[in-house]
Amino acid sequence: MKYKNIDKILPNNLHRQFLLHKDEYEKKALEILNSGWYILGKEVTTFEKEWADYIGTKYCVGLASGLDALWISFKILGIKENDEVIVCSNDYIACVMGITINGATPVFVEPDEFYNIDVDKIEEKISDKTKAILAVHLFGQSCDMTKIMDIAKKYNLYVVEDCAQSHGNHWKDKVVGSIGDIGCFSFYPSKGCGAFGDAGCITTNNAELAKKVIIFRNYGSEKRYYNETVGTNSRLDELQAGLLRVKLKHMNSLNKERVKLADRYNKGIKNELIIKPKVKKNADSTWHQYVIRCLYRNELMEYLDKNNIGTLIHYPIPPHLSQAYEYLGFKVGDFPIAEKYANEVLSLPMYNGMTKEEQDKVINAINRFKI
Ligand SMILES: *Cc1c(COP(=O)(O)O)cnc(C)c1O
């Protein structure tokens, strides 16, 4: 496709993925607007079935966001005050909020060189209060799920997978979100299968857990106006579900395109100041982000900005140092690897519909960067 020349390359360009299948989205949106049914209807039910098939689970329950998927999962697993949940010190703040909204305590474990939880450091953090491990598949790459499932079995812990950034990623021959007790997904627009607004879901093979989420998302009621428990409103709407169905049809080619973009970065970037991302054995990557590291990260970011190339930092402040979690009482130096990453990581422009010309501009600029 030919795009209008733009002055600045954005870190993420959501308009492009819309343009790739514009006619199909427009047709579906109009169809739903004309249907007269907007909440929890056939689009949601069909999407839930299609997403469960894509992930390889028996059930999928649509929700309003990824954060809802996380906290509702912990809630229905019975995780509450005085319980502990293991999570990586390098993860997105929403992962931690999913735990603390229920009053539980996050117990941080440092990341490995792939930016995911270091599975060799989990066992030393398990106490008699530990109830679950939250395995966050960050940047489009699976955690070591074999090791995590072994540890969970040994200590009788739940495993919740946060697959917000890894739609369609594999661990061995399984798709993430089908391995632990529950998989949590966000369909925030920038995510792999991004919606055109907020949306999320859970996946599971456990009929009882799926049923609990179905009831909880709709004020604790299965039958209208008969409420079994105090629930919440976290419904996926028909418009988002319908648009997600359109995108899901193209997920394999969208993910393939990102792998191609990452390959071009891997081959093209040749600057000793840059550490490129790696993919671990048994995993693949859908490249939710292409994250490099550089000791002169801030200088690099400024230099690229001057060259009209936008970048982002995922994430500048690790959760244990965030103001929101001051009450946990951590200080600088408590999780040195997560802190080092926060100071060195930079996410390069990466989006479906990115042109070769745009990518060459990024690669050439990075290769010219000196300090
Ligand atoms: C985006 C994201 C979330 C939160 O999803 P929302 O839909 O924005 O609530 C949770 N975890 C991870 C890893 C994410 O990237």
PDBQT file of the ligand as one rigid body, heavy atoms in Angstrom, charges set to zero:
ROOT
HETATM    1  C1  LIG A 401      -1.989  -3.385  28.281  1.00  0.00    +0.000 C 
HETATM    2  C2  LIG A 401      -1.623  -4.314  29.365  1.00  0.00    +0.000 A 
HETATM    3  C3  LIG A 401      -2.471  -4.562  30.445  1.00  0.00    +0.000 A 
HETATM    4  C4  LIG A 401      -3.717  -3.774  30.696  1.00  0.00    +0.000 C 
HETATM    5  O1  LIG A 401      -4.644  -3.820  29.694  1.00  0.00    +0.000 OA
HETATM    6  P1  LIG A 401      -5.784  -2.670  29.573  1.00  0.00    +0.000 P 
HETATM    7  O2  LIG A 401      -6.688  -3.217  28.518  1.00  0.00    +0.000 OA
HETATM    8  O3  LIG A 401      -5.115  -1.416  29.212  1.00  0.00    +0.000 OA
HETATM    9  O4  LIG A 401      -6.468  -2.606  30.902  1.00  0.00    +0.000 OA
HETATM   10  C5  LIG A 401      -2.092  -5.517  31.360  1.00  0.00    +0.000 A 
HETATM   11  N1  LIG A 401      -0.937  -6.181  31.254  1.00  0.00    +0.000 NA
HETATM   12  C6  LIG A 401      -0.076  -5.955  30.244  1.00  0.00    +0.000 A 
HETATM   13  C7  LIG A 401       1.192  -6.734  30.175  1.00  0.00    +0.000 C 
HETATM   14  C8  LIG A 401      -0.380  -5.002  29.289  1.00  0.00    +0.000 A 
HETATM   15  O5  LIG A 401       0.494  -4.762  28.304  1.00  0.00    +0.000 OA
ENDROOT
TORSDOF 0
